[in-house]
Amino acid sequence: MSLSRRVPELSALELLLAVVRLGSLGRAADEMGITQPAASGRIKSMERQLGVALLERSPRGSRPTKAGSLVAEWAQQVMDAAYALDAGVEALRERRDSHLRVAASMTIAEYMIPGWLLALRQARPDTAVTLRAANSAAVAEQVLSGEADLGFVEGTNAPEGLGGAVVTTDRLLVVVSPAHPWARRRSGVAAAELAATSLLLREEGSGTREVIDRALASYGGTAPPLLQLGSTTALKAAAVSGASPAAVSELAVVEELADGRLIAVPVPELDLSRPLRAVWPTGQRPTGPARDLLALTRRPRR
């Protein structure tokens, strides 16, 4: 059942109660932060809406009519309920803002999230943050089920059922140990040769695996991996040992490339770039600390 048009707005009821309490339209206007003509117009508009006179005006001030006293009594009940609602919503907001649950893919969790969370800590020191690291498919499941307030995934598209925004880009590199024959190939390797080679790869469901599988699909698909590993750290260690070439995020091998433990092998035919995106349930834009964290991800990196 909808309210009739005779029900005044809360601001008008609040003004009426102020006039009754202070005995003056002018003092009530000052308390409400509006001009006296605006307050007078608001009272007159409410009187027309209700169809009764609410105030008696005299040089000594304003006092309620008999009908005005009744309306003021009812208005007080309405305002008490509104204040309770406001306080309750504020309490819910404070509880929401006190804890942020983040789920992120392995690469993002290891190499990007720490800096973002430190910046969030400075902006919101009272917000406790929980971070879960998983592959992109598992992150999507956590966000869809409500286990995470905000997710970060790798891959070319946002997972089904999730909205999102690209926060930065990354690219995969094919890396080998200096002792591997490919390390001496200045021109790199052909995509078909890469597809036919048993590589060191992340597990299915990871954003890294999705990108390499998609890139090699038109070259016969990815060969069965020599090893399928659940973390980037394990992948790098296996590549450094010389086991086989690995496909890893450029973010993950900065130190290894700089000190020569790994060599990047060009694959000229392939575009191995990929977006890294924040995700949330479709139609539910992030709010509170999740919104603030999302804003921090879009700041230029130093």
N, C-alpha and C positions, 0 to 999 in steps of 0.2 A: 504494500500500500504506500503510495507516494504522499508526501506532505502537500497540503494545500498552499496556494499562493499567498494566503493570509499570514503564514509563518514568517516573521521578520528574520533578517540576517543576524548572526551572532554579534557583529559590531554594533548594530542598532540597539540590541538588547543590553549590551555592555554599557553603551552610552546612557540609556535610560536608568540603569542601576546607579551609575555615577551621579546623575542629576538628583535622584532620590536621596542618595547618601550625602551629597555635598550641599543640596538645597540651592544650587546655582547652575544654570546652563553654562555660564562663562567659565566657572571653575572646572566643571566637568569637561568642557572643551579643552582647557589647558591640560588636564590630566591625560586626556586621550591623544593629545598632540595634534589637534585640528583647530581650525578657526571657529569662532562663535557662530558666524553665519552658516558655516558648513554643518555645525552641530544642530542649529535650529532647523535647517533644511532636512537633516536626517530624521529628526523627531517628527516634523510635519509629514514627511513621507511615510513614516511608520504609522502615524495616526490615520492617514488616508488608507493605508493598506489594511489596518485593523477595523477601520470604520468607527472608532471611538476616540474621544479626546483623552490624552494621557497626562498632560501637565496644565496647571494653572499658573500663569505668569503674572507677576506683580513687581513693583519697584523694589520690593524686599527680596525677590528671588523667584524660584520656581518650586512648586510642590505638586505631588501627584494628585490627580483626581481620584475619585473612588475606583473608577475603572483602571486608572493608572496604577493604583496600589495593588490591585489584583494581578494585573499584567506583570508588575515588578516581582511579585511573589513567584509567579510561574517562571519569569525570566531568570530568577536566581537559581531555580532548580535546573533550568537548561544550562546556565553558565557553569554551575557546579559540575554537571556531567561533562561539559566541554573541557573544563580544567582537568578533570580526572582522565579524560581521553588523551589530552595533550601530555599529561605527566606519564601516562602509560606508554604512549608511543615513544616518548623521549627515553624511557627506561629500556624499551625494546631496541631502540637505536643504539643506546650505549652498550647494551649487551652484544648486539651485532658487531659493533665497532671494536669490542674488546678482544676479538679473536678472528684471525683470518686464516683460512685453510687454502693452501696453494698446492696444486699438483703440476709437475713439470716433467717433460721428457728428459732423459739422461743428459744429453748434451747441454740443454738449457739450464738444467738444475746444477750442473757442475761448473759451467763456464760463464753464465750470465746472471742467474737469479741471485747469487750472493751479493753482487754490487747493488742490484735493485732493492734487495731487502735491507741492506745497510742504509740506503737513502730513505726508505720508508720508515725505518726505525728513528731517524732524525726527525721526520715529519710527524710521526705518530708513536711517541715513546711508550704509550700505554697499551698499544696493540700487540698482543702475542700472536706470533705467526707459526703455523705448522706447515712444513714442506714435505711433500711425498714425491719421491723420484720414481718414475716408471717409464715404460715405453709409451709412445703416443697413443696407441689404442687403449691402453689401460688408463691413461690420463683422461681420455674422452669419456670412458665409462664412469670414472669418479665424478666428473663434472655433471654428466647426465643424471646420475643417481643422487646428486646433492651432497656427496661426500666431500667435494671441494667447491670453494666459492669462486675460484678462478683457475683456469688451466693454461698451460703453455705447451704447444705441440710443434712438431716438425712435419714437413710434408707439403705437397703441392696444393691441397684443398683442405678446408675446414671439415672435420668429421661430421657425418650426418646427424642432424638434430641440434647442432651447435652453431651459434653465430660467432663471429670473431673479427679480429683486426690484425693485420700484419704489423709486427713491432720492429722487425729487422730482417735481414737476409743472411744466409750462410751458404757455403758451398762444400761439397764433398771433394776430397782429394784421394787419389789412389797413391798409396805410400808403400815403400819397400825398404828393407834394410840396405845399407851400402854394399853388402856382399851379393845382393840379388842381381841377376843379369839385366833386369830392366833398369837398374840404377844407372847404367852406362848408356841408355838410349836417350840421346838428347832430343830426338824428334818425338819421343813418347811411344805409345802403343796404339794399335788400331782397336776400335770398339769391338770388332768381331773377335779379336784375340783375347781381349779382356773378358768378353762374354763366355768364351770357351775355357777360361782358367778358373780353377777352384780357388776362390778367394777366402779371406778371413772376413766374415760378415756378422753384422748384428742379427738378432732374431727377427722372425717375421712379426709384424705388428709395430716395429720401431719405425720412426720417420726416416732414419738413415737407410734402412733396408728398402722401404717403399721407393725412395728416390733412385737408388741404384737399379732396382728391379724394373722400374718404369723406363729408365734411360736405356737399358739393355734389351728391352722387350722386342724392339725391331731388329735386333741382331741375333735372334735365336733364343733370347732369354738368358737369365743368369745360370751359370753352371752350378751344380750342387756344391755348397761351400766346403772348403777343407775343414774349417771350424766355424761354428755358429755360437757366438758369445753374447752374453746378456749385458755387458757393460763396455763402455768406450775404453776404460783403463785396461781391461783384459785384452781388448782388441789391439791396442797399441803395444802392449807387452809382447803379444804373439808376433806382431809385425817386426818389432825390434829384434826378436830372436831369429828372424830370417825364415820363419815357417812358410810364408806366402805373402803376396800383396794383400793389402787391406784397404777397404773404402771407409774413410772416417771424416768427421767434420774438420774443416780447416781450423776452427777454434780450438780443437782438442790437441793439435800437434804443433803448436807454435814453438814450444821449447825443443821438441825433438827435431824439428826441421832446422832450428837455429844452431843446435850443437852437433848436427850431423848424424844423429842416431837413426833418423829416417830421411828418405829422399822422396820428394814428390815426383810422380811420373805423369807427364801430360797425356791426356786423351783428347786430341783436338776435335774429334767428331762429336763429343758429348758435351751437353750443357748440364753440369751437375749442381747448379745453383738451386737454392730452395728457400722459400719463405719460412720464417719462424713466427708463429702467431699466438696471440692470446685468444682463448675461447671461453664461452659461457653459453648457457642454454638459450636457444633461439627466443627472442622477444624479451629477454631479461637482462638488460644492460647492467653492468657492475655498479654497485653503490658502495658508499662508505670507504673502508680501507682498500677494498678490491678496486674501486674506481681510482683511488689515489695511486695504487701500485701500477695500474695500467698507464696512468699519465706519466709516471716515472720511466717506464720502458721506452717512451717516445722521446725522451730527452737525448740530445746528441751525446755520444760517448766521447770521453776525453782521451 
